[in-house]
């Protein structure tokens, strides 16, 4: 096992990693920008190193500074969390070239799955169902027009190196495709330095279902069921639950086996998430995230597994601590992402937290680095906490979530908590009857 782990991230996920490492008896090193000097994970870590000014390009994305922090502290491993450098194949490669373990998959797997075209080709060959579309990059508008005619409108033009909705354009007609093709390429070039795009059939009312997978370096791989992440705004997840209200046990076992077999076949190391659109009882692969997901706690609550602990153990060369037969889902779990944003505009709302009280009680977990007197910086993502509740079943979980939201106190800044209070009163949410477009449609009608 490692003698020291450097946490190459910030906020609630850095604190989450710190806790898992300490549960394993491993000292931690927190890196931080000047803006995060008083962050909770910095205060709790065994050591801390300031690696640059507030701007993430000069701190949390500063690879030489992070490697220097490893050297001066003697850290044997780096955990990248999510975001920042977590899916940067070059960073994973250079970390391991310096004799430091990267707590995540190999750089090869990050590179393959980071290219949406290569990822689709890889998983399709492994038997994972995919959305109908182009076989690879579409290099001309004439090709795009022909492919769109073959698979039928509407279609999505998507960046090969995309993510978070950037470089993705909808075309409902051939006339739309003219603009969509050019815009997607331009946006992709600006955002990712790569203008390669491909086409996919646009599904009308799908749900966003993702399957949690994990593999070790000894040929073992498992799935831990699915999460439903269909409540999204601008392609960003807001509310996630496990299991999905629309997936039955037989379907779960079937798609889970497909995913577990796929990661076993390629020798995948660590945790990963295979994401699908789900419509008319069919799954369609969209991408694989080669990292820990923001919403991983709902899977932990239902399956009783510490995924970060397993990540660390696997990176240290140990076998999975469980087999597929050991994994039995119990109950239901829901996560709400609490952002420092003002409703209904969703404008960022950084500032001083004058008072903070975390909800508690049976089945309630709050992952957050907030404390009274902490100043939320304006330089980073607005996520300030994740409220996770679990219960015997979904109705029990919804009631507990309502109670926990009522206990949460964050004074001094606005948060998205009112959004969840409103959602819990909605009949569709109570019934689990929603899709990836539901939230934006509801926001346009109810919170305009």
C-alpha positions in Angstrom: 0.0 0.0 0.0 1.1 3.6 -0.6 2.9 5.5 2.1 1.4 8.9 1.0 -1.2 10.1 -1.5 -1.3 13.5 -3.2 -4.8 14.8 -3.9 -4.7 16.7 -7.2 -8.0 18.4 -6.8 -10.0 20.8 -4.6 -13.4 21.2 -2.8 -15.7 18.4 -1.7 -14.0 15.7 -3.9 -10.6 16.5 -2.4 -12.1 16.0 1.1 -13.8 12.8 0.0 -10.4 11.4 -1.2 -8.7 12.5 2.0 -11.2 10.6 4.1 -10.9 7.4 2.1 -7.1 7.5 2.3 -7.2 8.1 6.1 -9.6 5.1 6.5 -6.8 3.1 4.9 -4.2 4.7 7.2 -2.5 6.6 4.4 -1.2 10.2 5.0 -2.4 12.8 2.5 -0.9 15.8 0.7 -3.3 18.6 -0.3 -2.3 20.9 -3.1 -4.1 24.2 -3.3 -4.1 27.6 -5.0 -3.7 30.8 -3.1 -7.5 31.1 -3.2 -8.0 27.8 -1.5 -5.5 28.2 1.4 -8.3 28.0 4.0 -10.2 25.1 2.3 -11.3 22.3 4.5 -9.3 19.6 2.7 -6.2 21.7 3.1 -6.8 22.2 6.8 -7.3 18.4 7.4 -4.6 17.0 5.2 -1.3 15.8 6.8 0.6 18.1 4.5 -0.3 20.9 2.0 1.5 22.6 -0.8 0.5 25.9 -2.5 1.1 25.3 -6.3 0.0 28.6 -7.7 -2.4 31.6 -7.9 -6.2 31.3 -8.1 -6.5 30.7 -11.8 -6.8 26.9 -12.4 -4.5 27.1 -15.4 -1.7 28.2 -13.1 -2.6 25.8 -10.2 -4.8 22.8 -10.5 -3.9 22.4 -14.2 -0.3 23.1 -13.7 1.3 19.7 -14.2 5.0 20.6 -13.4 3.9 22.2 -10.1 1.9 19.1 -9.2 4.8 16.8 -10.0 7.1 19.1 -8.0 4.7 18.8 -5.0 4.9 15.0 -5.3 8.7 15.1 -5.3 9.1 17.5 -2.3 6.6 15.6 -0.2 7.5 12.0 -1.2 4.0 11.2 -2.4 3.9 7.7 -4.0 0.5 8.2 -5.7 -1.7 10.9 -7.2 -5.5 10.9 -7.0 -7.0 13.3 -9.6 -10.6 13.2 -8.4 -12.9 14.4 -11.2 -12.5 17.4 -13.5 -9.2 19.2 -13.9 -6.6 16.6 -14.9 -8.6 13.4 -14.1 -9.1 12.5 -17.8 -5.9 13.9 -19.2 -4.0 11.0 -20.7 -0.8 13.0 -21.0 -0.9 13.8 -17.2 -1.5 10.1 -16.3 1.4 9.1 -18.5 3.9 11.6 -17.2 2.9 10.8 -13.6 3.7 7.1 -14.1 6.9 7.9 -16.1 8.1 9.7 -12.9 7.5 6.5 -10.9 4.4 7.8 -9.2 1.1 5.7 -9.3 -1.8 7.3 -11.0 -5.0 6.4 -9.1 -7.1 5.8 -12.2 -7.0 3.9 -15.5 -4.0 3.7 -17.8 -3.2 6.6 -20.1 -4.0 4.4 -23.0 -7.6 3.8 -21.8 -8.1 7.5 -21.0 -6.9 8.4 -24.4 -9.2 5.9 -26.2 -12.3 6.8 -24.3 -11.5 10.5 -24.4 -11.9 10.4 -28.2 -15.7 9.9 -28.7 -15.1 8.2 -32.1 -12.5 5.8 -30.9 -14.5 5.0 -27.8 -17.6 4.2 -29.9 -15.6 2.0 -32.2 -14.0 0.2 -29.2 -17.1 -0.6 -27.3 -19.1 -1.5 -30.4 -16.6 -4.2 -31.1 -17.1 -5.4 -27.5 -20.8 -5.8 -28.0 -22.0 -2.6 -26.3 -25.1 -1.2 -28.0 -24.5 2.2 -29.7 -26.6 5.0 -31.1 -27.0 4.8 -34.9 -24.6 7.2 -36.6 -21.4 7.7 -38.6 -18.8 5.0 -38.4 -16.1 7.6 -37.6 -15.2 11.2 -38.2 -17.3 13.1 -40.7 -14.8 15.1 -42.8 -17.1 17.0 -45.2 -20.6 18.5 -45.2 -21.6 16.3 -48.2 -20.8 13.2 -46.1 -22.7 14.6 -43.2 -25.7 15.2 -45.4 -25.6 11.7 -46.8 -25.3 10.0 -43.3 -28.1 12.2 -41.9 -30.3 11.1 -44.7 -29.5 7.4 -44.1 -30.1 7.4 -40.3 -33.0 9.9 -40.5 -33.5 13.4 -38.9 -33.2 14.7 -36.3 -29.4 14.2 -35.8 -26.7 15.5 -33.5 -23.4 16.7 -34.8 -20.9 16.0 -31.9 -17.3 16.9 -31.2 -15.0 13.8 -31.1 -13.2 15.3 -28.2 -16.3 17.0 -26.6 -17.9 17.0 -23.3 -20.4 19.0 -21.2 -22.5 19.8 -24.3 -19.7 21.8 -26.0 -19.3 21.1 -29.7 -22.7 19.4 -29.9 -25.4 20.8 -32.3 -28.9 19.6 -33.2 -30.1 19.5 -36.8 -33.8 18.7 -37.5 -33.5 19.3 -41.2 -30.9 19.4 -44.0 -31.1 23.2 -43.8 -30.3 23.0 -40.0 -27.4 20.7 -40.8 -25.5 23.3 -42.8 -25.1 25.6 -39.7 -24.9 22.7 -37.2 -21.9 21.1 -39.0 -19.9 24.3 -39.2 -20.7 25.5 -35.7 -19.9 22.2 -34.1 -16.5 22.0 -35.8 -15.7 25.7 -34.9 -16.8 25.2 -31.3 -14.9 22.0 -30.9 -11.7 23.6 -32.3 -12.0 26.5 -29.9 -12.8 24.3 -26.9 -10.6 21.2 -27.4 -8.1 22.1 -30.2 -9.7 19.5 -32.4 -12.4 20.1 -34.9 -13.2 16.4 -35.6 -17.0 15.7 -35.4 -19.3 12.8 -36.0 -23.0 12.2 -36.4 -25.5 10.4 -34.2 -29.3 9.8 -34.4 -31.0 12.2 -32.0 -33.3 10.3 -29.7 -36.5 12.2 -28.9 -37.3 11.5 -25.2 -34.5 9.4 -23.8 -33.3 8.9 -20.2 -29.7 9.2 -19.3 -28.6 5.9 -17.7 -25.1 5.2 -16.6 -23.5 1.9 -15.5 -20.8 1.9 -12.8 -17.9 -0.5 -13.6 -14.7 -1.4 -11.8 -11.8 -3.6 -12.7 -8.4 -4.6 -11.2 -5.1 -5.6 -12.7 -5.8 -9.3 -12.0 -8.5 -9.8 -14.6 -11.5 -9.1 -12.3 -14.3 -6.8 -13.3 -17.7 -6.0 -11.9 -20.6 -3.7 -12.4 -22.5 -1.9 -9.6 -25.8 -1.3 -11.3 -27.0 1.9 -12.9 -27.7 5.5 -12.0 -30.4 7.6 -13.6 -29.0 11.1 -14.3 -31.8 12.4 -16.6 -32.5 15.6 -14.7 -30.1 17.9 -16.5 -29.7 21.6 -17.3 -27.5 22.6 -20.2 -26.2 19.0 -20.3 -25.1 19.3 -16.7 -26.5 16.8 -14.2 -28.5 18.2 -11.3 -30.2 15.2 -9.6 -29.1 11.6 -9.7 -30.6 8.4 -8.3 -29.8 4.7 -8.0 -31.4 2.5 -9.1 -33.3 4.0 -12.0 -37.1 4.1 -11.6 -37.5 2.5 -15.0 -34.9 -0.3 -15.0 -36.0 -3.7 -13.8 -33.7 -6.4 -12.2 -33.4 -8.5 -15.4 -32.5 -5.4 -17.6 -30.0 -4.3 -14.9 -28.3 -7.6 -14.9 -28.2 -7.8 -18.7 -26.7 -4.4 -19.4 -24.4 -4.6 -16.4 -22.9 -7.9 -17.6 -22.3 -6.4 -21.1 -20.4 -3.5 -19.5 -18.5 -5.6 -17.0 -17.5 -8.0 -19.8 -16.3 -5.1 -21.9 -14.0 -3.6 -19.3 -12.7 -7.0 -18.4 -11.9 -7.7 -22.1 -9.8 -4.5 -22.4 -8.1 -4.9 -19.1 -9.5 -1.7 -17.6 -8.0 -0.6 -14.3 -10.0 1.2 -11.6 -13.5 2.8 -11.7 -15.3 4.0 -14.8 -18.8 4.8 -16.0 -20.4 3.7 -19.2 -23.1 6.2 -20.1 -26.2 5.5 -22.2 -29.3 7.1 -23.6 -32.2 4.8 -22.9 -35.4 4.9 -24.9 -38.1 2.3 -25.8 -36.3 -0.3 -23.6 -33.1 0.0 -25.6 -29.7 1.2 -24.5 -27.4 3.4 -26.7 -23.8 4.1 -25.7 -22.8 7.7 -25.7 -19.5 7.8 -23.8 -17.3 6.3 -21.1 -15.9 8.5 -18.3 -12.6 7.1 -17.1 -12.7 8.6 -13.6 -14.8 8.8 -10.5 -18.2 10.4 -11.1 -19.6 13.3 -9.1 -22.6 11.1 -8.4 -20.7 8.0 -7.2 -22.1 8.3 -3.6 -25.6 7.0 -4.6 -24.0 3.8 -5.9 -22.0 3.5 -2.7 -25.2 3.9 -0.6 -27.1 1.2 -2.5 -24.2 -1.3 -2.9 -22.3 -0.7 0.4 -19.0 -0.2 -1.4 -16.4 2.6 -0.9 -15.5 3.3 -4.5 -12.6 5.6 -3.6 -11.1 3.1 -1.3 -11.3 0.5 -4.0 -9.6 2.9 -6.5 -6.7 3.3 -4.1 -6.4 -0.5 -3.4 -6.5 -1.3 -7.2 -3.9 1.3 -8.0 -1.7 -0.3 -5.3 -2.0 -3.6 -7.2 -4.5 -5.3 -4.9 -7.5 -7.4 -6.1 -11.1 -6.2 -5.9 -12.4 -6.8 -2.4 -15.7 -8.3 -3.8 -17.0 -10.3 -6.7 -20.2 -9.8 -8.8 -22.1 -12.3 -6.6 -21.3 -10.2 -3.5 -23.0 -7.1 -5.0 -26.7 -6.9 -4.1 -28.5 -3.6 -4.3 -30.4 -2.5 -1.2 -32.9 0.3 -1.1 -32.7 3.6 -3.0 -30.5 6.6 -3.0 -30.7 10.2 -4.4 -28.1 12.9 -4.8 -28.8 16.7 -5.2 -25.9 18.8 -6.4 -25.9 22.0 -4.2 -24.4 24.8 -6.2 -23.6 28.4 -5.1 -26.0 29.8 -7.6 -29.0 32.1 -7.6 -32.4 30.7 -8.6 -33.9 31.2 -11.2 -31.1 32.7 -13.1 -28.5 30.1 -12.0 -25.9 33.0 -11.8 -22.9 32.1 -9.7 -23.1 33.4 -6.1 -19.6 33.1 -4.4 -19.0 34.8 -1.1 -18.7 34.5 2.6 -20.7 31.6 4.3 -21.9 33.3 7.5 -23.5 30.1 8.9 -23.5 26.5 7.8 -25.4 23.5 9.2 -25.2 20.1 7.6 -28.3 17.9 7.7 -28.0 14.6 9.5 -29.8 11.5 10.7 -30.2 8.0 9.4 -29.5 7.6 5.7 -28.3 11.2 5.2 -24.8 12.1 3.9 -23.5 15.6 3.1 -20.3 15.8 1.0 -19.1 19.3 1.3 -16.1 21.4 2.3 -18.2 24.2 3.6 -17.9 25.6 7.2 -19.1 28.8 8.9 -16.7 31.6 8.0 -15.5 30.0 4.7 -15.4 32.2 1.6 -16.5 30.4 -1.6 -14.1 31.6 -4.2 -15.3 32.9 -7.6 -12.7 31.2 -9.6 -14.0 27.6 -9.9 -17.1 25.5 -10.5 -20.0 26.5 -8.4 -20.6 23.0 -6.8 -20.3 23.5 -3.0 -21.8 20.3 -1.8 -23.7 17.1 -2.5 -26.6 16.0 -0.4 -27.1 12.2 -0.6 -30.0 10.4 1.1 -30.8 6.7 1.1 -33.9 4.8 2.2 -35.7 1.5 2.0 -37.4 2.4 -1.3 -37.8 5.4 -3.5 -40.9 7.0 -1.7 -39.0 6.6 1.6 -35.9 8.2 0.0 -37.9 11.2 -1.3 -39.4 11.9 2.1 -36.0 11.7 3.7 -34.6 14.1 1.1 -37.3 16.6 1.7 -36.5 16.5 5.4 -32.8 16.8 4.9 -33.1 19.7 2.5 -35.2 21.5 5.2 -32.3 21.0 7.7 -29.6 22.4 5.4 -28.5 25.9 6.3 -26.1 27.9 4.1 -26.4 31.6 5.1 -24.6 34.4 3.3 -24.8 33.1 -0.2 -27.6 31.8 -2.5 -27.7 28.1 -3.3 -29.8 25.9 -5.6 -31.6 24.3 -2.6 -34.9 26.1 -3.5 -34.8 24.2 -6.8 -34.9 20.9 -5.1 -37.7 21.9 -2.7 -39.8 22.8 -5.8 -38.9 19.6 -7.7 -39.9 17.4 -4.8 -43.4 18.8 -5.0 -43.8 17.9 -8.7 -45.9 14.9 -9.5 -43.6 13.7 -12.4 -40.6 13.7 -10.0 -42.5 11.8 -7.4 -43.5 9.2 -10.0 -40.0 9.1 -11.5 -41.5 10.1 -14.9 -38.9 12.3 -16.6 -36.3 12.4 -19.4 -33.3 14.4 -20.3 -35.4 17.3 -21.6 -37.8 17.4 -18.7 -35.9 19.8 -16.4 -35.2 22.5 -19.0 -38.9 22.3 -20.2 -40.1 22.6 -16.6 -37.7 25.5 -15.8 -38.9 27.4 -18.8 -42.5 27.0 -17.7 -42.4 27.2 -13.9 -39.3 29.3 -13.0 -39.3 31.8 -15.9 
